[in-house]
Amino acid sequence: MRSESTKLTDQGAVILGVVGDTRKAMAAYLEQNPLPFPMLIDEDRQVMKRFEVYNRLNWDAYRLAHPSAFLIDPKGQIRYSFVASNQKDWPRTQLLADELARLREAEREIVSEGEAAQE
């Protein structure tokens, strides 16, 4: 997502990464691998658990989150979610961009219908 993040930000999306690591380890990683979006440090895995993506133990992971992505509207409602079944399955940026465009179009239609009803 790092190299393709503009596919989302150009549509007005705000990207926030969540990582279950220590602040020190993440700072070292980011020094070598800068990201164009902020990262939330979730050492105790509380965010992962709230979003129900925490993977305590599986054949391919231990105490990690399933690769996932959520499109959350300005009111805090999850409008789209992708949660992988394993660590090799990642959300494709183009899929997220297409879904974001679909949600924005649906929002515009609702606004247009509301304006037409007021006339």
C-alpha positions as a printed NumPy array, in Angstrom:
array([[  0.   ,   0.   ,   0.   ],
       [  2.95 ,   2.281,   0.565],
       [  3.639,   2.895,  -3.115],
       [ -0.021,   3.088,  -4.133],
       [ -1.464,   5.081,  -1.231],
       [ -2.266,   8.059,  -3.482],
       [ -4.998,   5.928,  -5.108],
       [ -6.824,   6.401,  -1.811],
       [ -5.625,   9.789,  -0.605],
       [ -6.445,  11.39 ,  -3.971],
       [-10.068,  10.429,  -3.245],
       [ -9.933,  12.125,   0.152],
       [ -9.167,   9.055,   2.251],
       [ -7.008,   9.281,   5.348],
       [ -4.778,   6.252,   5.863],
       [ -3.772,   5.08 ,   9.324],
       [ -1.745,   1.929,   9.831],
       [ -1.975,  -0.139,  12.995],
       [  0.923,  -2.281,  14.143],
       [  1.254,  -4.586,  17.137],
       [  4.847,  -3.745,  17.928],
       [  6.814,  -1.631,  20.372],
       [  7.39 ,   2.055,  19.769],
       [ 11.142,   1.436,  19.663],
       [ 10.883,  -1.386,  17.118],
       [  8.49 ,   0.612,  14.929],
       [ 10.725,   3.697,  15.047],
       [ 13.66 ,   1.582,  13.862],
       [ 11.544,   0.079,  11.083],
       [ 10.252,   3.463,   9.941],
       [ 13.764,   4.881,   9.894],
       [ 14.674,   2.293,   7.264],
       [ 11.227,   2.082,   5.603],
       [  9.429,   5.438,   5.737],
       [  5.68 ,   5.371,   5.181],
       [  3.507,   8.133,   3.686],
       [  0.909,   7.686,   6.438],
       [  0.965,   7.563,  10.258],
       [  1.151,   4.337,  12.247],
       [ -0.696,   3.605,  15.489],
       [  1.328,   1.501,  17.924],
       [ -0.945,  -1.195,  19.384],
       [  1.429,  -3.036,  21.738],
       [ -1.352,  -4.537,  23.84 ],
       [ -3.395,  -5.523,  20.721],
       [ -6.517,  -3.716,  21.984],
       [ -7.289,  -2.082,  18.619],
       [ -6.799,  -5.39 ,  16.82 ],
       [ -9.175,  -7.062,  19.259],
       [-11.808,  -4.301,  18.951],
       [-11.783,  -4.675,  15.162],
       [-11.858,  -8.477,  15.568],
       [ -8.728,  -9.091,  13.483],
       [ -6.452, -10.33 ,  16.274],
       [ -4.948, -13.717,  15.535],
       [ -3.647, -15.174,  18.779],
       [ -2.341, -18.385,  17.266],
       [ -2.581, -19.885,  13.81 ],
       [ -0.372, -21.942,  11.517],
       [  1.069, -18.756,   9.976],
       [  0.882, -16.225,  12.795],
       [  1.36 , -15.704,  16.503],
       [ -0.129, -12.625,  18.193],
       [ -0.588, -10.746,  14.923],
       [ -3.556,  -9.198,  13.215],
       [ -5.   , -10.723,  10.108],
       [ -4.053,  -8.399,   7.235],
       [ -7.058,  -6.121,   7.003],
       [ -8.38 ,  -2.79 ,   5.819],
       [-11.443,  -0.782,   6.798],
       [-13.134,   2.157,   5.104],
       [-14.651,   4.235,   7.894],
       [-16.875,   7.21 ,   7.153],
       [-16.58 ,  10.596,   8.909],
       [-19.238,   9.489,  11.42 ],
       [-17.114,   6.505,  12.467],
       [-19.224,   3.859,  10.696],
       [-17.392,   1.   ,   9.016],
       [-18.586,   1.087,   5.408],
       [-16.314,  -1.619,   4.005],
       [-13.982,  -4.182,   5.517],
       [-11.427,  -6.617,   4.203],
       [-10.082,  -9.227,   6.619],
       [ -7.699, -11.835,   5.236],
       [ -7.812, -15.465,   6.192],
       [ -4.015, -15.772,   6.299],
       [ -0.838, -13.672,   6.433],
       [ -0.18 , -13.94 ,   2.693],
       [ -3.515, -12.433,   1.68 ],
       [ -3.341,  -8.632,   1.705],
       [ -5.952,  -6.041,   0.771],
       [ -5.224,  -4.799,  -2.751],
       [ -5.04 ,  -1.021,  -2.983],
       [ -6.994,  -0.95 ,  -6.242],
       [ -9.817,  -2.931,  -4.642],
       [ -9.966,  -0.393,  -1.805],
       [ -9.838,   2.531,  -4.259],
       [-12.69 ,   1.045,  -6.297],
       [-14.763,   0.446,  -3.173],
       [-14.076,   3.985,  -1.94 ],
       [-15.203,   5.395,  -5.301],
       [-18.38 ,   3.271,  -5.127],
       [-19.14 ,   4.529,  -1.61 ],
       [-18.561,   8.149,  -2.639],
       [-20.874,   7.749,  -5.64 ],
       [-23.595,   6.23 ,  -3.437],
       [-23.191,   9.153,  -1.029],
       [-23.576,  11.665,  -3.893],
       [-26.755,   9.9  ,  -5.048],
       [-28.242,  10.114,  -1.558],
       [-27.451,  13.828,  -1.364],
       [-28.984,  14.403,  -4.833],
       [-32.142,  12.5  ,  -3.869],
       [-32.437,  14.564,  -0.692],
       [-32.074,  17.815,  -2.618],
       [-34.685,  16.7  ,  -5.176],
       [-37.128,  15.806,  -2.376],
       [-36.768,  19.294,  -0.886],
       [-37.714,  20.999,  -4.151]])
